[in-house]
């Protein structure tokens, strides 16, 4: 699938899931940009156009700033320098250190199923190319041998990797962290009602209108981003969705998805097609990582992990499009 077609589908999905309808005197101000390797959409409501646009521009500038620090592919970023340091310690920014420490915590909670040193493995898979293929088995085995979050060493602001061939990849957690920072900045800019969509990470500021929460759709897996199974109410909070259908390809009758098991190098075997994790404002980083953790561990073990996080709830979608939830969240089902 060509990039332009992917972008169009993503935009259509966002418009479908998040109805862009204002309820005040000012027209909503919205902007789409391709950043963080996805289409990002930010919409501000009930604010003068010039002021809203300025807040949106600052938000996207912040996205670019963090991407330049946390990306594994941008030369000069903290993660790029760490991955090419041949095991030597490098000094990183406070934000990078915070995300790495978060990643280590989720590695511990998931018994290594969530592992930010999976970069050497993920580099072998190309799910967005014109002709994706399963990587060479021997190369995958070599890459898997480099994966172990316990090898990350932190000394003050310096970080190193014991295995010089190891590669850090923050793709499963960085967008959530960035969503939290963007939300903070927009609130500081005086924004009181907004929807921030960074790929599968959605954060909302305030309510849709007084007394009415935002309605966030739960996508039907493999529906080409055109159908939803139901919706979740959200006020001044965040929801992150992880799904095996988001990036995948078929080879020799087998479907391969992008949620990789760091212990095998191949797509994780799971009974779930998607997990949506809901949290309060400032918890997008946790929801981002926990979505992946729960997707790989399955519903039973995922529920056990979620008990460590009061206030965070989840929606589980199995391979038959059946929805189950934790106790503190309700889904309004669609016919």
Secondary structure by P-SEA (a helix, b strand, c coil): ccaaaaaaaaaaaaaaaccccccccccbbbbbbbcccbbbbbbbccccaaaaaaaaaaaaaaaaaaaacccccccccaaaaaaacccbbbbbcaaaaaaaaaaaaaaaaacccccccaaaaaaaccccccbbbbccaaaaaaaaaacccccccccccbbbbccccbbbbccccaaaaaaaaaaaaaaaaccccbbbbcccbbbbcccccccbbbbbbbcccccccccccbbbbbcccbbbbbbccccccccccccccccccccccccccccccbbbbbbcccaaaaaaaaaaaaaaacaaaaaaaacccccccbbbbccccbbbbcccccccccc
